[in-house]
């Protein structure tokens, strides 16, 4: 059986930075370090950090006074940040810089008296954080159909921003619907779309044409991982999102000659290698990696941790 690895796959720069922040905080301040929400959507990452002394909580009232606290890569609302401020919690913000950029874009439009349309998935931590960072009115839409149901204050004073884990392809129909219904709507340039989301989805589209089965390594609650498996299905390739090698079902391999493997932006490469090993235990395999984009993006660490990193 041929096993073809997608490129790029796995960790993006924002995820790498967020994990580094927790590890460096533990190194600098010692355990425990409290993390609000999963630092990234992956159980293996969370369990590894727990073993090193990180304590994961859903709300700040679970954090003791004076404890070092990390905000996850998804970002938090202003209300959460304000609560941390009133309690004088020493906070280290691991919000992905690309998410923070969306916050700033929304705030910039809002300051010009625009209402904001956020394209994203209801209930996703990033969406909750973004809606809580933009003052004024924010409308949430997920589909082109949602656009038709919008009731807005002023159709000539609208701007849109997007959840970073959506690609150009994911948002195209919604943005077109917005421009048809609200011809004066304004929004960010395509270059502001998260590079990692776009690259991984483009690579999977390419890979899907070469394989009989697509396996996506990633968490079930990871928006970008889920989307990778959906793309495979849309292209008529049997596709499964699995947490790790233990979730592989041998029945999926019957009459399969070529398997494609990719991983969501919050899935460690170790999980991909474990899956390859498991496949090798079941059948004889030949592994190859497709040519793809070499990502060399790096984001700066918060200044309070740069010395610890050095």
SULHU-V376848 format. One record per residue. N is the residue number from 1. RES is the residue in one letter. PSI is psi as a letter, one per 20 degrees, with the letter a starting at -180 (NA if undefined). D_FIRST is the distance of its C-alpha to the first C-alpha in Angstrom with 1 decimal. Layout:
BEGIN
((N/RES/PSI/D_FIRST) (N/RES/PSI/D_FIRST))
END
This chain:
BEGIN
((1/X/p/0.0) (2/X/p/3.8) (3/X/o/6.4) (4/X/p/9.7) (5/X/p/12.9) (6/X/q/16.1) (7/X/p/19.3) (8/X/r/21.7) (9/X/r/20.8) (10/X/b/22.7) (11/X/p/26.3) (12/X/r/28.8) (13/X/h/32.2) (14/X/h/34.1) (15/X/g/31.9) (16/X/g/32.1) (17/X/g/35.8) (18/X/g/36.4) (19/X/g/34.6) (20/X/h/36.6) (21/X/g/39.8) (22/X/g/39.5) (23/X/g/38.6) (24/X/h/41.5) (25/X/g/43.9) (26/X/h/43.2) (27/X/g/43.8) (28/X/g/47.0) (29/X/i/48.6) (30/X/q/47.0) (31/X/q/45.6) (32/X/q/45.9) (33/X/p/44.9) (34/X/p/44.6) (35/X/p/42.0) (36/X/o/42.7) (37/X/r/39.7) (38/X/p/36.1) (39/X/g/36.0) (40/X/r/32.7) (41/X/m/30.7) (42/X/p/28.4) (43/X/g/29.2) (44/X/g/27.7) (45/X/g/29.8) (46/X/g/32.9) (47/X/g/32.5) (48/X/g/32.2) (49/X/h/35.4) (50/X/g/37.2) (51/X/h/36.7) (52/X/i/38.4) (53/X/j/41.3) (54/X/q/40.6) (55/X/p/42.0) (56/X/p/40.6) (57/X/q/43.2) (58/X/h/43.3) (59/X/q/47.0) (60/X/h/49.3) (61/X/i/51.8) (62/X/i/49.4) (63/X/p/49.9) (64/X/q/52.9) (65/X/p/55.6) (66/X/i/55.0) (67/X/p/51.3) (68/X/p/49.0) (69/X/p/46.9) (70/X/p/43.8) (71/X/p/43.0) (72/X/r/39.3) (73/X/h/37.4) (74/X/i/38.0) (75/X/r/41.7) (76/X/r/44.7) (77/X/r/47.7) (78/X/h/51.0) (79/X/g/52.4) (80/X/g/50.1) (81/X/h/50.9) (82/X/g/54.6) (83/X/g/54.4) (84/X/h/53.0) (85/X/g/55.8) (86/X/h/58.5) (87/X/j/57.3) (88/X/k/57.1) (89/X/p/53.5) (90/X/o/52.1) (91/X/p/49.1) (92/X/p/46.3) (93/X/o/44.6) (94/X/j/40.8) (95/X/p/40.7) (96/X/p/38.1) (97/X/h/40.3) (98/X/h/38.7) (99/X/g/39.8) (100/X/h/43.2) (101/X/h/43.4) (102/X/g/43.0) (103/X/g/45.8) (104/X/h/48.0) (105/X/g/47.4) (106/X/g/48.4) (107/X/h/51.4) (108/X/g/52.5) (109/X/g/52.5) (110/X/h/54.2) (111/X/h/56.9) (112/X/j/57.7) (113/X/k/58.3) (114/X/q/55.0) (115/X/q/53.3) (116/X/p/49.6) (117/X/o/46.7) (118/X/p/43.6) (119/X/o/40.3) (120/X/a/38.2) (121/X/p/37.1) (122/X/p/40.0) (123/X/i/39.9) (124/X/p/37.4) (125/X/h/39.0) (126/X/g/38.9) (127/X/g/40.7) (128/X/g/43.3) (129/X/g/44.0) (130/X/g/44.3) (131/X/h/46.6) (132/X/i/48.7) (133/X/i/49.0) (134/X/o/50.4) (135/X/q/54.1) (136/X/a/55.4) (137/X/p/53.6) (138/X/p/49.8) (139/X/p/48.2) (140/X/p/44.5) (141/X/q/42.4) (142/X/h/38.8) (143/X/r/38.7) (144/X/h/40.7) (145/X/h/42.4) (146/X/h/43.7) (147/X/h/45.4) (148/X/h/47.5) (149/X/i/48.8) (150/X/p/50.0) (151/X/o/53.7) (152/X/q/54.6) (153/X/g/57.9) (154/X/o/58.1) (155/X/i/55.6) (156/X/j/56.7) (157/X/m/56.0) (158/X/q/52.2) (159/X/q/49.4) (160/X/q/45.7) (161/X/r/43.2) (162/X/q/39.6) (163/X/p/37.5) (164/X/h/35.4) (165/X/j/32.1) (166/X/q/32.4) (167/X/r/31.3) (168/X/g/33.3) (169/X/h/31.3) (170/X/h/32.1) (171/X/i/35.8) (172/X/g/36.4) (173/X/h/37.6) (174/X/g/39.8) (175/X/h/41.4) (176/X/g/42.1) (177/X/h/43.7) (178/X/g/45.8) (179/X/h/47.0) (180/X/g/48.0) (181/X/h/49.9) (182/X/n/51.3) (183/X/h/51.7) (184/X/j/53.1) (185/X/q/50.3) (186/X/q/49.1) (187/X/r/46.0) (188/X/r/44.0) (189/X/q/42.4) (190/X/h/38.7) (191/X/i/38.2) (192/X/i/39.1) (193/X/q/35.9) (194/X/p/33.7) (195/X/h/31.7) (196/X/g/28.8) (197/X/g/28.5) (198/X/g/28.6) (199/X/g/26.1) (200/X/h/23.4) (201/X/g/23.9) (202/X/g/24.0) (203/X/h/20.7) (204/X/h/19.0) (205/X/g/20.6) (206/X/g/19.1) (207/X/h/15.6) (208/X/h/15.9) (209/X/i/16.3) (210/X/i/12.9) (211/X/r/10.6) (212/X/i/10.6) (213/X/p/11.1) (214/X/p/13.2) (215/X/p/14.0) (216/X/o/17.4) (217/X/p/18.8) (218/X/r/22.6) (219/X/q/25.6) (220/X/h/26.7) (221/X/j/30.0) (222/X/o/28.6) (223/X/g/29.6) (224/X/h/27.3) (225/X/g/24.2) (226/X/g/25.1) (227/X/h/25.6) (228/X/g/22.1) (229/X/h/20.6) (230/X/h/23.4) (231/X/g/22.6) (232/X/g/19.1) (233/X/h/20.9) (234/X/h/23.5) (235/X/j/21.1) (236/X/k/19.9) (237/X/p/16.4) (238/X/p/16.0) (239/X/p/16.8) (240/X/p/17.7) (241/X/o/19.9) (242/X/q/19.6) (243/X/h/22.0) (244/X/a/19.7) (245/X/h/16.9) (246/X/i/19.3) (247/X/i/19.1) (248/X/p/15.4) (249/X/p/15.7) (250/X/h/13.3) (251/X/h/14.5) (252/X/h/12.9) (253/X/i/9.4) (254/X/p/10.9) (255/X/k/9.9) (256/X/p/7.5) (257/X/h/5.0) (258/X/p/5.7) (259/X/p/7.4) (260/X/q/10.7) (261/X/p/12.8) (262/X/r/16.5) (263/X/q/19.6) (264/X/r/23.2) (265/X/i/26.1) (266/X/j/27.2) (267/X/p/23.9) (268/X/q/23.8) (269/X/h/20.9) (270/X/h/21.0) (271/X/h/19.6) (272/X/g/16.5) (273/X/h/16.1) (274/X/h/16.7) (275/X/g/13.9) (276/X/g/11.4) (277/X/g/13.0) (278/X/g/12.9) (279/X/g/9.1) (280/X/h/9.2) (281/X/h/11.9) (282/X/h/10.2) (283/X/r/7.0) (284/X/p/6.2) (285/X/q/4.7) (286/X/p/6.3) (287/X/p/8.6) (288/X/q/11.1) (289/X/p/14.1) (290/X/q/15.8) (291/X/p/19.4) (292/X/a/21.7) (293/X/p/25.1) (294/X/o/26.3) (295/X/p/28.4) (296/X/k/31.4) (297/X/p/33.6) (298/X/q/35.6) (299/X/q/38.3) (300/X/q/41.5) (301/X/q/42.1) (302/X/q/45.3) (303/X/h/48.2) (304/X/i/49.0) (305/X/i/45.7) (306/X/h/45.5) (307/X/g/47.7) (308/X/h/45.5) (309/X/g/42.4) (310/X/NA/44.3))
END
